[in-house]
Amino acid sequence: MLPTNTLRLVTPHSFTFAEDVPFPLESGAVLGPVTVAYETYGRLNAERSNAILILHALSGSAHAAGYHAAEDTRPGWWDECIGPGKAFDTNRYYIICSNVLGSCYGSSGPGSVNPATGRPYGLGFPVVTIGDMVRAQTHLLDHLGIERLLCAAGGSMGGMQVLEWAAHHAHRLRAAIPLATTARHSPMLIALSEVGRQAIYADPAWNGGDYYGNGNKPDTGLALARMVGHITYLSDESMQQKFGRRLQAREQYGYEFQTEFAIESYLKYNGNNFTRRFDANSYLYVTKAMDYFDLSRPTGSFAAAFADSAAVKFLIVSFTSDWLYPSYHSKDLVRALHAVGADATYLDIESTWGHDAFLLEVETMTRLIESFLDRLSAEEGVAWP
């Protein structure tokens, strides 16, 4: 039986474009046709002015809230913040969430069928960028008949997409909520991404990306990549509180090379579970897109990137224990926005949850987002549906 405080059953959708004229990518390559998987929650108002675009992180999907079937045990990835009376209140706003290009949850990616060969693209899929992902989202908005968003919101890689929207499509949104994110991947972040990719490359089953349909996926490499990535989502304090040096299902050291500590067991479980829902090639493509992201190019200035964003209102949030995207990334962003005269509210929230805090600090995020959207809606004169 489904909970009563959720959107309950929701319907997945997909939209395909570039069937006649290919979609140009930042790399110079082209892609077509292009499919974007998406879900919507709530209703558009008569003026089509209450639409909010939710952008997901690396391993996320278009399924942000509600359930696809009555027997589902888990709702969408941001269900605690999307729904009636929640931070993104579906009684008031029309919420859209789409899956990014390169992913494996319905949008075009390396696991999609290449119409030229009739087989999955594999590494034949062109490399995509955060900019490409966002431009595909503009086609989706055109399809939905939405000229301008009330807001774009997301954390981590979703926050990068929010910033891309604000920097290069500012005329199509009124506000932006980038959470626990960055305007440019640092060398450390690129290094961590590359360790994960190397783990996949080293798996013999990867086979240069050509493993679809042969019954042998590079699960070992993908699980290792996820274990490395998952460590970066936590913090030293959260790991100490949750696991400490506790042993798993034993009372004494075994003096052997088996999984003994609770934290080891946790990482192994999450790595193996990840292989059942994500694609190794998609991991390569999406992490590479994150590494390429740098809003200071080509001028070397973040402020120059936001030269056309002065009319966009921003709510920027970082977390004190986030060592993946430390608070200085957000502070650099705030300085750039203030330099162009943008209305930018910034909060650095005390939390022990690390990078995952934007998903776990539900009460705090609800208060902040509700307050920001209330102010935004009043200032923009948004009518409820």
C-alpha positions as CSV (number, residue, x, y, z in Angstrom):
1,M,0.0,0.0,0.0
2,L,1.4,3.4,-1.0
3,P,2.0,6.1,1.6
4,T,-0.6,8.9,1.8
5,N,2.0,11.8,1.8
6,T,3.3,11.2,-1.6
7,L,2.3,11.8,-5.2
8,R,1.4,8.1,-5.4
9,L,1.4,6.7,-9.0
10,V,3.2,8.8,-11.6
11,T,3.7,8.2,-15.4
12,P,7.0,8.2,-17.2
13,H,7.2,10.0,-20.5
14,S,9.6,10.4,-23.3
15,F,10.2,13.0,-26.1
16,T,12.2,12.5,-29.2
17,F,13.6,15.3,-31.4
18,A,16.4,15.8,-34.0
19,E,14.8,13.1,-36.2
20,D,15.4,15.0,-39.4
21,V,18.1,17.5,-38.5
22,P,20.8,16.2,-36.1
23,F,21.4,17.8,-32.7
24,P,24.8,19.5,-32.7
25,L,27.0,18.9,-29.7
26,E,29.8,21.0,-28.1
27,S,32.4,18.5,-29.3
28,G,31.5,19.2,-32.9
29,A,29.8,15.8,-33.3
30,V,26.1,15.5,-34.0
31,L,23.4,13.2,-32.5
32,G,20.0,12.2,-33.9
33,P,17.4,11.2,-33.1
34,V,17.6,12.3,-29.5
35,T,15.3,10.9,-26.8
36,V,14.7,12.6,-23.4
37,A,12.9,10.7,-20.7
38,Y,11.0,12.9,-18.3
39,E,8.2,13.0,-15.6
40,T,5.9,15.8,-14.6
41,Y,4.1,16.5,-11.3
42,G,1.4,19.0,-10.6
43,R,-0.4,21.3,-13.1
44,L,0.6,24.2,-15.3
45,N,-1.3,27.4,-14.5
46,A,-3.1,29.3,-17.3
47,E,-0.1,31.6,-17.9
48,R,2.3,28.7,-17.9
49,S,4.4,30.6,-15.4
50,N,4.6,28.1,-12.5
51,A,7.0,25.5,-14.0
52,I,10.0,24.3,-12.0
53,L,12.7,22.1,-13.6
54,I,14.4,19.7,-11.3
55,L,17.9,18.5,-12.3
56,H,19.3,15.2,-11.1
57,A,22.8,14.2,-9.9
58,L,25.2,11.7,-11.5
59,S,23.2,8.5,-10.9
60,G,19.7,10.0,-10.8
61,S,16.9,9.7,-13.2
62,A,13.7,11.5,-14.3
63,H,11.8,9.6,-11.6
64,A,12.1,12.3,-8.9
65,A,8.9,11.6,-6.9
66,G,6.0,9.3,-6.4
67,Y,5.8,5.6,-7.5
68,H,5.5,3.9,-10.9
69,A,3.5,1.0,-9.5
70,A,1.5,0.1,-6.4
71,E,4.0,-2.6,-5.5
72,D,7.1,-0.3,-5.7
73,T,8.9,-0.1,-2.3
74,R,10.9,3.0,-3.0
75,P,9.6,6.4,-4.4
76,G,11.5,8.8,-6.7
77,W,14.9,10.0,-5.6
78,W,13.7,13.4,-4.2
79,D,10.2,12.4,-3.0
80,E,10.8,13.9,0.4
81,C,10.9,17.4,-1.2
82,I,8.5,17.0,-4.2
83,G,4.8,16.6,-3.6
84,P,1.7,18.2,-2.0
85,G,2.7,20.5,0.8
86,K,6.4,19.7,0.4
87,A,9.3,22.0,-0.6
88,F,8.4,21.9,-4.2
89,D,4.6,21.9,-3.7
90,T,2.8,20.2,-6.5
91,N,-0.4,21.9,-5.4
92,R,1.2,25.2,-6.5
93,Y,3.9,24.3,-9.0
94,Y,4.3,22.3,-12.2
95,I,7.4,20.2,-11.6
96,I,9.5,18.7,-14.5
97,C,12.4,16.3,-14.1
98,S,14.2,14.9,-17.1
99,N,17.0,12.3,-17.5
100,V,20.3,13.7,-18.8
101,L,21.9,12.7,-22.2
102,G,24.4,9.9,-21.7
103,S,22.5,8.3,-18.8
104,C,20.8,4.9,-18.8
105,Y,17.3,5.8,-17.6
106,G,15.5,6.3,-20.9
107,S,17.3,9.3,-22.4
108,S,19.8,8.8,-25.3
109,G,23.0,7.3,-24.1
110,P,25.7,4.6,-24.9
111,G,23.2,1.8,-24.2
112,S,20.7,3.2,-26.7
113,V,20.4,1.7,-30.2
114,N,22.4,3.4,-32.9
115,P,20.0,3.7,-35.8
116,A,22.9,3.4,-38.2
117,T,23.9,-0.1,-36.9
118,G,20.9,-1.5,-35.1
119,R,23.1,-2.2,-32.1
120,P,23.8,-0.2,-28.9
121,Y,26.1,2.7,-29.4
122,G,28.7,1.7,-26.7
123,L,31.6,4.1,-27.1
124,G,30.3,5.0,-30.5
125,F,28.0,7.4,-28.6
126,P,29.4,10.9,-28.9
127,V,30.8,12.5,-25.7
128,V,28.3,15.0,-24.2
129,T,28.7,18.0,-21.9
130,I,26.6,19.6,-19.3
131,G,25.8,22.2,-21.9
132,D,24.6,19.6,-24.3
133,M,22.3,18.1,-21.5
134,V,20.8,21.5,-20.8
135,R,20.2,22.3,-24.5
136,A,18.4,19.0,-24.8
137,Q,16.2,20.2,-21.9
138,T,15.4,23.4,-23.8
139,H,13.9,21.2,-26.6
140,L,11.8,19.4,-24.0
141,L,10.5,22.7,-22.7
142,D,9.6,23.7,-26.2
143,H,7.7,20.5,-26.6
144,L,5.8,21.1,-23.3
145,G,5.0,24.7,-24.4
146,I,6.9,26.4,-21.6
147,E,8.7,29.5,-22.8
148,R,10.2,30.5,-19.4
149,L,10.8,28.5,-16.2
150,L,9.9,29.9,-12.8
151,C,12.9,28.1,-11.4
152,A,15.6,25.5,-12.1
153,A,16.8,23.5,-9.1
154,G,19.2,20.7,-8.3
155,G,22.2,19.4,-6.3
156,S,25.6,18.2,-7.2
157,M,25.7,17.5,-11.0
158,G,22.1,18.8,-11.0
159,G,23.4,22.1,-9.6
160,M,25.9,22.3,-12.5
161,Q,23.0,22.1,-14.9
162,V,21.2,24.8,-12.9
163,L,24.3,27.0,-13.3
164,E,24.5,26.2,-17.0
165,W,20.8,27.3,-17.4
166,A,21.5,30.5,-15.6
167,A,24.7,31.3,-17.5
168,H,23.6,30.4,-21.0
169,H,19.8,30.4,-21.0
170,A,19.0,33.2,-18.5
171,H,16.2,34.5,-20.7
172,R,14.3,31.3,-20.1
173,L,14.2,31.2,-16.3
174,R,13.4,33.6,-13.4
175,A,15.3,31.9,-10.6
176,A,17.9,29.2,-9.9
177,I,18.6,27.0,-6.9
178,P,22.1,25.4,-7.2
179,L,22.8,23.1,-4.2
180,A,26.1,21.6,-3.1
181,T,27.7,22.2,-6.4
182,T,30.4,24.0,-8.3
183,A,30.9,26.1,-11.4
184,R,34.1,24.2,-12.3
185,H,35.5,20.8,-11.4
186,S,38.8,21.2,-9.5
187,P,41.8,18.9,-10.2
188,M,40.9,16.8,-7.2
189,L,37.4,16.2,-8.5
190,I,38.8,15.3,-11.9
191,A,41.2,12.9,-10.3
192,L,38.5,11.2,-8.3
193,S,36.4,10.8,-11.5
194,E,39.3,9.3,-13.3
195,V,39.9,6.7,-10.6
196,G,36.3,5.5,-11.0
197,R,36.7,5.4,-14.8
198,Q,40.0,3.4,-14.6
199,A,38.3,0.8,-12.4
200,I,35.8,0.3,-15.2
201,Y,38.5,0.2,-17.9
202,A,40.4,-2.4,-15.9
203,D,37.4,-4.8,-15.8
204,P,38.0,-7.4,-18.6
205,A,34.2,-7.6,-19.1
206,W,34.2,-3.9,-20.2
207,N,35.6,-5.0,-23.5
208,G,36.1,-1.5,-24.8
209,G,32.5,-0.6,-24.0
210,D,31.1,-3.4,-26.2
211,Y,29.4,-5.6,-23.6
212,Y,25.7,-5.2,-24.3
213,G,23.9,-8.4,-24.9
214,N,26.7,-10.8,-24.2
215,G,25.6,-11.6,-20.6
216,N,28.8,-10.4,-19.0
217,K,28.8,-6.8,-17.8
218,P,31.8,-5.0,-16.1
219,D,30.1,-5.1,-12.7
220,T,33.3,-5.4,-10.7
221,G,34.7,-2.2,-12.2
222,L,31.5,-0.3,-11.9
223,A,31.1,-1.4,-8.2
224,L,34.6,-0.2,-7.4
225,A,33.9,3.1,-9.1
226,R,30.7,3.5,-7.1
227,M,32.5,2.6,-3.8
228,V,35.1,5.4,-4.5
229,G,32.4,7.8,-5.4
230,H,30.2,7.0,-2.4
231,I,33.1,7.7,0.0
232,T,33.1,11.3,-1.4
233,Y,29.4,11.7,-0.7
234,L,30.0,11.1,3.0
235,S,32.0,12.9,5.6
236,D,34.5,11.8,8.3
237,E,32.0,12.7,11.0
238,S,29.0,10.9,9.4
239,M,31.1,7.8,8.9
240,Q,32.2,7.9,12.5
241,Q,28.7,8.4,13.8
242,K,27.2,5.7,11.6
243,F,29.9,3.1,11.5
244,G,32.9,4.0,13.7
245,R,35.2,1.0,13.8
246,R,32.4,-1.4,14.4
247,L,32.8,-4.9,13.0
248,Q,30.1,-6.5,10.9
249,A,28.6,-9.8,12.1
250,R,31.7,-10.6,14.3
251,E,33.2,-9.6,17.6
252,Q,36.9,-10.2,17.0
253,Y,39.3,-9.4,14.2
254,G,39.6,-12.4,11.8
255,Y,43.2,-11.5,10.8
256,E,42.3,-12.3,7.2
257,F,41.5,-10.5,4.0
258,Q,37.7,-10.6,4.3
259,T,35.1,-7.9,4.8
260,E,35.2,-7.3,8.5
261,F,34.4,-3.6,9.3
262,A,30.8,-2.3,9.0
263,I,32.0,0.5,6.7
264,E,33.6,-2.1,4.4
265,S,30.3,-4.1,4.3
266,Y,28.3,-0.9,3.6
267,L,30.5,0.2,0.7
268,K,30.5,-3.3,-0.8
269,Y,26.7,-3.5,-0.6
270,N,26.2,-0.1,-2.2
271,G,28.7,-0.9,-5.0
272,N,27.1,-4.2,-5.8
273,N,23.6,-2.7,-5.7
274,F,24.6,0.1,-8.0
275,T,25.5,-2.4,-10.8
276,R,21.9,-3.6,-10.8
277,R,20.6,-0.2,-11.7
278,F,23.3,1.7,-13.6
279,D,25.3,1.2,-16.7
280,A,29.2,1.3,-16.7
281,N,29.5,3.2,-20.0
282,S,27.0,5.8,-18.7
283,Y,29.2,6.3,-15.7
284,L,32.1,7.1,-18.0
285,Y,30.0,9.6,-20.1
286,V,28.4,11.4,-17.2
287,T,31.6,11.8,-15.1
288,K,33.4,13.0,-18.2
289,A,30.7,15.6,-18.7
290,M,31.2,16.8,-15.1
291,D,34.9,17.0,-15.6
292,Y,34.6,19.2,-18.7
293,F,32.2,21.6,-16.9
294,D,33.9,24.9,-16.4
295,L,31.9,28.1,-16.6
296,S,35.1,30.3,-16.5
297,R,35.9,29.2,-20.0
298,P,36.9,30.9,-22.3
299,T,37.4,34.2,-20.5
300,G,38.8,32.8,-17.2
301,S,36.0,34.7,-15.3
302,F,32.9,33.3,-13.6
303,A,31.5,36.8,-13.6
304,A,31.8,37.0,-17.4
305,A,29.8,33.7,-17.7
306,F,26.9,35.3,-15.7
307,A,27.0,38.6,-17.6
308,D,23.4,38.1,-18.8
309,S,22.1,36.6,-15.5
310,A,21.6,39.8,-13.5
311,A,17.8,39.4,-13.6
312,V,17.9,35.8,-12.3
313,K,17.3,35.3,-8.6
314,F,19.5,32.8,-6.9
315,L,19.4,30.6,-3.8
316,I,22.8,29.1,-3.3
317,V,23.4,26.5,-0.6
318,S,26.5,24.7,0.5
319,F,27.2,22.4,3.5
320,T,30.1,22.7,6.0
321,S,31.0,19.0,5.9
322,D,30.9,18.7,2.1
323,W,34.5,18.0,1.1
324,L,33.5,17.0,-2.5
325,Y,32.3,20.5,-3.3
326,P,33.6,22.5,-0.3
327,S,31.9,25.8,0.6
328,Y,34.5,27.9,-1.2
329,H,33.1,26.7,-4.6
330,S,29.8,28.3,-3.7
331,K,31.4,31.4,-2.3
332,D,33.3,31.9,-5.6
333,L,30.0,31.6,-7.4
334,V,28.3,34.2,-5.1
335,R,31.1,36.7,-5.6
336,A,30.7,36.3,-9.4
337,L,26.9,36.8,-9.2
338,H,27.2,39.9,-6.9
339,A,29.7,41.3,-9.4
340,V,27.1,41.3,-12.1
341,G,24.4,42.6,-9.8
342,A,22.4,39.4,-9.4
343,D,20.0,38.8,-6.5
344,A,21.9,36.0,-4.8
345,T,21.0,34.6,-1.4
346,Y,23.7,32.3,0.0
347,L,23.6,29.9,3.0
348,D,26.4,27.6,4.2
349,I,24.6,25.1,6.4
350,E,26.1,23.4,9.4
351,S,25.7,19.6,8.7
352,T,27.6,16.4,9.4
353,W,26.1,14.6,6.4
354,G,28.8,15.6,3.9
355,H,27.9,16.0,0.2
356,D,24.7,14.0,0.6
357,A,23.3,16.7,2.9
358,F,21.2,18.3,0.2
359,L,19.2,15.1,0.1
360,L,19.2,14.3,3.8
361,E,18.7,17.7,5.5
362,V,15.0,17.6,4.5
363,E,13.5,19.9,7.1
364,T,16.2,22.5,6.6
365,M,16.0,22.3,2.8
366,T,12.2,22.5,2.9
367,R,12.2,25.7,5.0
368,L,14.7,27.3,2.7
369,I,13.1,26.3,-0.6
370,E,9.6,27.1,0.6
371,S,10.6,30.6,1.7
372,F,12.5,31.3,-1.4
373,L,9.7,30.1,-3.7
374,D,7.1,32.0,-1.8
375,R,9.1,35.2,-2.2
376,L,9.8,34.5,-5.9
377,S,6.1,33.7,-6.6
378,A,4.9,36.9,-4.9
379,E,7.4,39.0,-6.7
380,E,6.7,37.4,-10.1
381,G,2.9,37.4,-9.6
382,V,2.6,33.7,-10.1
383,A,-1.0,32.4,-10.0
384,W,-1.8,28.9,-8.7
385,P,-3.4,26.4,-11.0
